[in-house]
Amino acid sequence: MSASAQLLVILVAMLAFWAIVMRPARNQQRRVQQLQRSLDVGDQVVLSSGIFGTIRALGEAQVELEVAPGTVLTVARQVVVRRVEDEPDEVRGTEGDAASEAPHDPPTEPRTDQD
């Protein structure tokens, strides 16, 4: 294989890597940054750690997030990664009640005492 053909293969591989890996990651990063700029008090959000909460106050670099009644966490604005309404149904748990989907115990047979 000639040197120019090898160079062409390397360039094609780099272009494919950029198209498959780098471009989607950059687009996702832009979406998250846009979300972080558009946050508003009362939004229900998810942090990068998976914590759900409601925004109670916004600062330039911080967010006060209510995670339970009366429990407010102050977190960096950068850790907010999505709004709750943007979550798929499986994550929010609206696919069905876990108790109704639990397997039922098999019926037990009547017990007879034989002495």
TIVO-2410 file (N, C-alpha, C; in nm, 3 decimals):
# residues 115
REC num residu      c1      c2      c3 atome chaine
REC   1      M   0.084  -0.116   0.000     N      A
REC   1      M   0.000   0.000   0.000    CA      A
REC   1      M   0.089   0.123   0.000     C      A
REC   2      S   0.059   0.218  -0.084     N      A
REC   2      S   0.142   0.337  -0.095    CA      A
REC   2      S   0.117   0.431   0.023     C      A
REC   3      A   0.208   0.524   0.039     N      A
REC   3      A   0.200   0.618   0.150    CA      A
REC   3      A   0.077   0.707   0.139     C      A
REC   4      S   0.041   0.748   0.019     N      A
REC   4      S  -0.077   0.833   0.002    CA      A
REC   4      S  -0.206   0.756   0.034     C      A
REC   5      A  -0.210   0.628   0.003     N      A
REC   5      A  -0.326   0.545   0.035    CA      A
REC   5      A  -0.339   0.526   0.185     C      A
REC   6      Q  -0.225   0.508   0.253     N      A
REC   6      Q  -0.228   0.494   0.399    CA      A
REC   6      Q  -0.277   0.623   0.465     C      A
REC   7      L  -0.231   0.735   0.414     N      A
REC   7      L  -0.274   0.865   0.467    CA      A
REC   7      L  -0.424   0.883   0.446     C      A
REC   8      L  -0.473   0.842   0.331     N      A
REC   8      L  -0.616   0.852   0.302    CA      A
REC   8      L  -0.698   0.765   0.398     C      A
REC   9      V  -0.650   0.645   0.428     N      A
REC   9      V  -0.719   0.556   0.522    CA      A
REC   9      V  -0.721   0.618   0.661     C      A
REC  10      I  -0.612   0.677   0.703     N      A
REC  10      I  -0.605   0.741   0.834    CA      A
REC  10      I  -0.702   0.860   0.841     C      A
REC  11      L  -0.706   0.940   0.737     N      A
REC  11      L  -0.797   1.055   0.734    CA      A
REC  11      L  -0.943   1.011   0.737     C      A
REC  12      V  -0.977   0.905   0.664     N      A
REC  12      V  -1.113   0.854   0.663    CA      A
REC  12      V  -1.150   0.800   0.802     C      A
REC  13      A  -1.057   0.732   0.866     N      A
REC  13      A  -1.081   0.680   1.001    CA      A
REC  13      A  -1.103   0.795   1.100     C      A
REC  14      M  -1.024   0.901   1.090     N      A
REC  14      M  -1.042   1.016   1.179    CA      A
REC  14      M  -1.176   1.084   1.155     C      A
REC  15      L  -1.215   1.098   1.031     N      A
REC  15      L  -1.343   1.157   0.997    CA      A
REC  15      L  -1.459   1.072   1.050     C      A
REC  16      A  -1.448   0.942   1.038     N      A
REC  16      A  -1.551   0.851   1.090    CA      A
REC  16      A  -1.559   0.861   1.241     C      A
REC  17      F  -1.447   0.866   1.309     N      A
REC  17      F  -1.444   0.880   1.454    CA      A
REC  17      F  -1.514   1.009   1.496     C      A
REC  18      W  -1.485   1.118   1.428     N      A
REC  18      W  -1.548   1.245   1.460    CA      A
REC  18      W  -1.699   1.237   1.439     C      A
REC  19      A  -1.742   1.177   1.330     N      A
REC  19      A  -1.885   1.170   1.299    CA      A
REC  19      A  -1.960   1.079   1.396     C      A
REC  20      I  -1.897   0.973   1.441     N      A
REC  20      I  -1.964   0.875   1.527    CA      A
REC  20      I  -1.957   0.914   1.674     C      A
REC  21      V  -1.847   0.970   1.720     N      A
REC  21      V  -1.828   0.994   1.863    CA      A
REC  21      V  -1.833   1.142   1.899     C      A
REC  22      M  -1.752   1.222   1.838     N      A
REC  22      M  -1.735   1.361   1.881    CA      A
REC  22      M  -1.856   1.449   1.851     C      A
REC  23      R  -1.913   1.438   1.734     N      A
REC  23      R  -2.024   1.526   1.695    CA      A
REC  23      R  -2.146   1.505   1.785     C      A
REC  24      P  -2.194   1.382   1.808     N      A
REC  24      P  -2.309   1.365   1.898    CA      A
REC  24      P  -2.280   1.412   2.041     C      A
REC  25      A  -2.159   1.391   2.090     N      A
REC  25      A  -2.124   1.436   2.225    CA      A
REC  25      A  -2.127   1.587   2.233     C      A
REC  26      R  -2.078   1.653   2.132     N      A
REC  26      R  -2.078   1.800   2.130    CA      A
REC  26      R  -2.222   1.854   2.124     C      A
REC  27      N  -2.307   1.789   2.045     N      A
REC  27      N  -2.448   1.831   2.037    CA      A
REC  27      N  -2.518   1.813   2.172     C      A
REC  28      Q  -2.492   1.703   2.240     N      A
REC  28      Q  -2.550   1.680   2.372    CA      A
REC  28      Q  -2.503   1.785   2.471     C      A
REC  29      Q  -2.376   1.819   2.464     N      A
REC  29      Q  -2.320   1.920   2.554    CA      A
REC  29      Q  -2.387   2.056   2.529     C      A
REC  30      R  -2.413   2.090   2.404     N      A
REC  30      R  -2.482   2.215   2.373    CA      A
REC  30      R  -2.624   2.216   2.428     C      A
REC  31      R  -2.695   2.103   2.416     N      A
REC  31      R  -2.832   2.094   2.468    CA      A
REC  31      R  -2.835   2.113   2.620     C      A
REC  32      V  -2.740   2.052   2.690     N      A
REC  32      V  -2.734   2.064   2.836    CA      A
REC  32      V  -2.702   2.209   2.875     C      A
REC  33      Q  -2.609   2.273   2.805     N      A
REC  33      Q  -2.576   2.412   2.836    CA      A
REC  33      Q  -2.696   2.503   2.811     C      A
REC  34      Q  -2.770   2.478   2.705     N      A
REC  34      Q  -2.890   2.557   2.677    CA      A
REC  34      Q  -2.993   2.537   2.787     C      A
REC  35      L  -3.011   2.414   2.833     N      A
REC  35      L  -3.103   2.386   2.942    CA      A
REC  35      L  -3.061   2.460   3.068     C      A
REC  36      Q  -2.933   2.457   3.101     N      A
REC  36      Q  -2.884   2.522   3.222    CA      A
REC  36      Q  -2.905   2.673   3.218     C      A
REC  37      R  -2.898   2.732   3.099     N      A
REC  37      R  -2.924   2.876   3.086    CA      A
REC  37      R  -3.073   2.908   3.098     C      A
REC  38      S  -3.160   2.813   3.060     N      A
REC  38      S  -3.304   2.840   3.058    CA      A
REC  38      S  -3.377   2.792   3.182     C      A
REC  39      L  -3.305   2.753   3.287     N      A
REC  39      L  -3.370   2.706   3.409    CA      A
REC  39      L  -3.454   2.817   3.471     C      A
REC  40      D  -3.563   2.775   3.537     N      A
REC  40      D  -3.652   2.871   3.601    CA      A
REC  40      D  -3.700   2.814   3.734     C      A
REC  41      V  -3.734   2.900   3.827     N      A
REC  41      V  -3.785   2.856   3.957    CA      A
REC  41      V  -3.913   2.777   3.934     C      A
REC  42      G  -3.924   2.663   4.001     N      A
REC  42      G  -4.040   2.575   3.987    CA      A
REC  42      G  -4.019   2.460   3.891     C      A
REC  43      D  -3.912   2.463   3.811     N      A
REC  43      D  -3.883   2.352   3.720    CA      A
REC  43      D  -3.846   2.228   3.801     C      A
REC  44      Q  -3.897   2.114   3.758     N      A
REC  44      Q  -3.854   1.988   3.817    CA      A
REC  44      Q  -3.741   1.935   3.730     C      A
REC  45      V  -3.626   1.906   3.794     N      A
REC  45      V  -3.506   1.871   3.720    CA      A
REC  45      V  -3.442   1.745   3.778     C      A
REC  46      V  -3.345   1.693   3.702     N      A
REC  46      V  -3.266   1.579   3.744    CA      A
REC  46      V  -3.119   1.622   3.742     C      A
REC  47      L  -3.048   1.588   3.850     N      A
REC  47      L  -2.905   1.616   3.855    CA      A
REC  47      L  -2.827   1.503   3.790     C      A
REC  48      S  -2.700   1.526   3.762     N      A
REC  48      S  -2.616   1.424   3.701    CA      A
REC  48      S  -2.602   1.301   3.791     C      A
REC  49      S  -2.624   1.318   3.921     N      A
REC  49      S  -2.616   1.206   4.015    CA      A
REC  49      S  -2.746   1.127   4.021     C      A
REC  50      G  -2.849   1.174   3.952     N      A
REC  50      G  -2.977   1.104   3.951    CA      A
REC  50      G  -3.077   1.156   4.053     C      A
REC  51      I  -3.044   1.263   4.123     N      A
REC  51      I  -3.134   1.320   4.223    CA      A
REC  51      I  -3.239   1.406   4.153     C      A
REC  52      F  -3.367   1.382   4.189     N      A
REC  52      F  -3.477   1.460   4.136    CA      A
REC  52      F  -3.511   1.570   4.235     C      A
REC  53      G  -3.554   1.687   4.186     N      A
REC  53      G  -3.594   1.793   4.275    CA      A
REC  53      G  -3.659   1.907   4.200     C      A
REC  54      T  -3.708   2.004   4.277     N      A
REC  54      T  -3.773   2.122   4.222    CA      A
REC  54      T  -3.688   2.244   4.255     C      A
REC  55      I  -3.663   2.327   4.156     N      A
REC  55      I  -3.581   2.447   4.176    CA      A
REC  55      I  -3.658   2.547   4.259     C      A
REC  56      R  -3.598   2.592   4.370     N      A
REC  56      R  -3.659   2.692   4.458    CA      A
REC  56      R  -3.592   2.828   4.443     C      A
REC  57      A  -3.465   2.833   4.405     N      A
REC  57      A  -3.395   2.960   4.385    CA      A
REC  57      A  -3.280   2.937   4.287     C      A
REC  58      L  -3.250   3.041   4.210     N      A
REC  58      L  -3.143   3.035   4.111    CA      A
REC  58      L  -3.041   3.143   4.137     C      A
REC  59      G  -2.916   3.107   4.126     N      A
REC  59      G  -2.807   3.203   4.131    CA      A
REC  59      G  -2.730   3.194   4.000     C      A
REC  60      E  -2.627   3.272   3.989     N      A
REC  60      E  -2.546   3.270   3.866    CA      A
REC  60      E  -2.478   3.135   3.847     C      A
REC  61      A  -2.427   3.076   3.956     N      A
REC  61      A  -2.354   2.949   3.946    CA      A
REC  61      A  -2.416   2.840   4.033     C      A
REC  62      Q  -2.521   2.873   4.110     N      A
REC  62      Q  -2.579   2.775   4.201    CA      A
REC  62      Q  -2.730   2.766   4.184     C      A
REC  63      V  -2.783   2.650   4.225     N      A
REC  63      V  -2.927   2.625   4.222    CA      A
REC  63      V  -2.966   2.571   4.358     C      A
REC  64      E  -3.074   2.622   4.415     N      A
REC  64      E  -3.129   2.565   4.537    CA      A
REC  64      E  -3.240   2.470   4.494     C      A
REC  65      L  -3.224   2.344   4.530     N      A
REC  65      L  -3.312   2.238   4.482    CA      A
REC  65      L  -3.382   2.173   4.600     C      A
REC  66      E  -3.515   2.173   4.599     N      A
REC  66      E  -3.593   2.107   4.703    CA      A
REC  66      E  -3.611   1.961   4.662     C      A
REC  67      V  -3.555   1.870   4.741     N      A
REC  67      V  -3.560   1.727   4.708    CA      A
REC  67      V  -3.666   1.654   4.789     C      A
REC  68      A  -3.712   1.714   4.897     N      A
REC  68      A  -3.820   1.662   4.980    CA      A
REC  68      A  -3.880   1.783   5.050     C      A
REC  69      P  -4.003   1.772   5.099     N      A
REC  69      P  -4.061   1.889   5.166    CA      A
REC  69      P  -3.972   1.938   5.279     C      A
REC  70      G  -3.928   2.063   5.266     N      A
REC  70      G  -3.842   2.123   5.368    CA      A
REC  70      G  -3.695   2.092   5.355     C      A
REC  71      T  -3.655   2.011   5.259     N      A
REC  71      T  -3.514   1.975   5.239    CA      A
REC  71      T  -3.463   2.040   5.111     C      A
REC  72      V  -3.375   2.139   5.125     N      A
REC  72      V  -3.323   2.213   5.010    CA      A
REC  72      V  -3.173   2.192   5.002     C      A
REC  73      L  -3.127   2.151   4.884     N      A
REC  73      L  -2.984   2.135   4.857    CA      A
REC  73      L  -2.937   2.250   4.771     C      A
REC  74      T  -2.817   2.300   4.797     N      A
REC  74      T  -2.755   2.398   4.709    CA      A
REC  74      T  -2.651   2.324   4.626     C      A
REC  75      V  -2.670   2.327   4.494     N      A
REC  75      V  -2.582   2.254   4.404    CA      A
REC  75      V  -2.532   2.347   4.294     C      A
REC  76      A  -2.425   2.306   4.230     N      A
REC  76      A  -2.373   2.382   4.116    CA      A
REC  76      A  -2.471   2.371   3.999     C      A
REC  77      R  -2.488   2.479   3.929     N      A
REC  77      R  -2.582   2.482   3.816    CA      A
REC  77      R  -2.543   2.379   3.709     C      A
REC  78      Q  -2.414   2.349   3.698     N      A
REC  78      Q  -2.366   2.258   3.595    CA      A
REC  78      Q  -2.410   2.113   3.615     C      A
REC  79      V  -2.455   2.076   3.735     N      A
REC  79      V  -2.494   1.937   3.758    CA      A
REC  79      V  -2.638   1.910   3.718     C      A
REC  80      V  -2.714   2.014   3.683     N      A
REC  80      V  -2.851   1.994   3.633    CA      A
REC  80      V  -2.839   1.950   3.487     C      A
REC  81      V  -2.887   1.828   3.458     N      A
REC  81      V  -2.868   1.775   3.323    CA      A
REC  81      V  -2.995   1.763   3.241     C      A
REC  82      R  -3.114   1.762   3.307     N      A
REC  82      R  -3.238   1.759   3.229    CA      A
REC  82      R  -3.358   1.791   3.317     C      A
REC  83      R  -3.466   1.828   3.250     N      A
REC  83      R  -3.593   1.851   3.319    CA      A
REC  83      R  -3.664   1.717   3.334     C      A
REC  84      V  -3.750   1.706   3.434     N      A
REC  84      V  -3.821   1.581   3.457    CA      A
REC  84      V  -3.914   1.549   3.341     C      A
REC  85      E  -3.980   1.649   3.283     N      A
REC  85      E  -4.071   1.621   3.171    CA      A
REC  85      E  -3.998   1.571   3.048     C      A
REC  86      D  -3.865   1.587   3.043     N      A
REC  86      D  -3.785   1.535   2.932    CA      A
REC  86      D  -3.746   1.390   2.953     C      A
REC  87      E  -3.774   1.334   3.073     N      A
REC  87      E  -3.736   1.197   3.106    CA      A
REC  87      E  -3.826   1.097   3.033     C      A
REC  88      P  -3.771   0.984   2.991     N      A
REC  88      P  -3.855   0.878   2.937    CA      A
REC  88      P  -3.947   0.823   3.045     C      A
REC  89      D  -4.061   0.763   3.006     N      A
REC  89      D  -4.158   0.712   3.102    CA      A
REC  89      D  -4.099   0.607   3.195     C      A
REC  90      E  -4.008   0.523   3.147     N      A
REC  90      E  -3.953   0.417   3.231    CA      A
REC  90      E  -3.878   0.475   3.349     C      A
REC  91      V  -3.809   0.587   3.331     N      A
REC  91      V  -3.730   0.646   3.438    CA      A
REC  91      V  -3.820   0.707   3.544     C      A
REC  92      R  -3.931   0.770   3.502     N      A
REC  92      R  -4.022   0.833   3.597    CA      A
REC  92      R  -4.111   0.732   3.667     C      A
REC  93      G  -4.118   0.609   3.617     N      A
REC  93      G  -4.197   0.507   3.683    CA      A
REC  93      G  -4.344   0.510   3.645     C      A
REC  94      T  -4.380   0.562   3.529     N      A
REC  94      T  -4.519   0.567   3.490    CA      A
REC  94      T  -4.560   0.448   3.404     C      A
REC  95      E  -4.474   0.353   3.388     N      A
REC  95      E  -4.507   0.234   3.309    CA      A
REC  95      E  -4.606   0.144   3.381     C      A
REC  96      G  -4.617   0.156   3.508     N      A
REC  96      G  -4.709   0.073   3.583    CA      A
REC  96      G  -4.664   0.066   3.727     C      A
REC  97      D  -4.755   0.031   3.812     N      A
REC  97      D  -4.724   0.021   3.953    CA      A
REC  97      D  -4.642  -0.104   3.978     C      A
REC  98      A  -4.532  -0.090   4.051     N      A
REC  98      A  -4.444  -0.204   4.078    CA      A
REC  98      A  -4.518  -0.310   4.158     C      A
REC  99      A  -4.608  -0.269   4.248     N      A
REC  99      A  -4.680  -0.367   4.329    CA      A
REC  99      A  -4.774  -0.451   4.243     C      A
REC 100      S  -4.833  -0.389   4.141     N      A
REC 100      S  -4.926  -0.465   4.056    CA      A
REC 100      S  -4.852  -0.556   3.960     C      A
REC 101      E  -4.723  -0.529   3.936     N      A
REC 101      E  -4.647  -0.613   3.845    CA      A
REC 101      E  -4.568  -0.720   3.919     C      A
REC 102      A  -4.571  -0.720   4.052     N      A
REC 102      A  -4.497  -0.819   4.129    CA      A
REC 102      A  -4.562  -0.955   4.112     C      A
REC 103      P  -4.482  -1.060   4.106     N      A
REC 103      P  -4.541  -1.192   4.092    CA      A
REC 103      P  -4.621  -1.226   4.216     C      A
REC 104      H  -4.731  -1.294   4.194     N      A
REC 104      H  -4.818  -1.333   4.305    CA      A
REC 104      H  -4.772  -1.466   4.361     C      A
REC 105      D  -4.797  -1.484   4.491     N      A
REC 105      D  -4.763  -1.611   4.554    CA      A
REC 105      D  -4.857  -1.718   4.502     C      A
REC 106      P  -4.805  -1.838   4.480     N      A
REC 106      P  -4.893  -1.945   4.434    CA      A
REC 106      P  -4.993  -1.980   4.544     C      A
REC 107      P  -5.109  -2.024   4.506     N      A
REC 107      P  -5.207  -2.059   4.609    CA      A
REC 107      P  -5.155  -2.174   4.693     C      A
REC 108      T  -5.187  -2.169   4.821     N      A
REC 108      T  -5.143  -2.276   4.910    CA      A
REC 108      T  -5.253  -2.379   4.925     C      A
REC 109      E  -5.215  -2.500   4.940     N      A
REC 109      E  -5.314  -2.606   4.956    CA      A
REC 109      E  -5.355  -2.611   5.102     C      A
REC 110      P  -5.479  -2.651   5.127     N      A
REC 110      P  -5.523  -2.660   5.266    CA      A
REC 110      P  -5.437  -2.759   5.342     C      A
REC 111      R  -5.413  -2.724   5.465     N      A
REC 111      R  -5.327  -2.805   5.548    CA      A
REC 111      R  -5.412  -2.904   5.627     C      A
REC 112      T  -5.369  -3.024   5.626     N      A
REC 112      T  -5.439  -3.127   5.706    CA      A
REC 112      T  -5.345  -3.179   5.809     C      A
REC 113      D  -5.390  -3.182   5.930     N      A
REC 113      D  -5.308  -3.235   6.039    CA      A
REC 113      D  -5.335  -3.384   6.052     C      A
REC 114      Q  -5.233  -3.459   6.040     N      A
REC 114      Q  -5.244  -3.604   6.054    CA      A
REC 114      Q  -5.162  -3.646   6.173     C      A
REC 115      D  -5.228  -3.682   6.280     N      A
REC 115      D  -5.157  -3.724   6.402    CA      A
REC 115      D  -5.164  -3.870   6.419     C      A
***
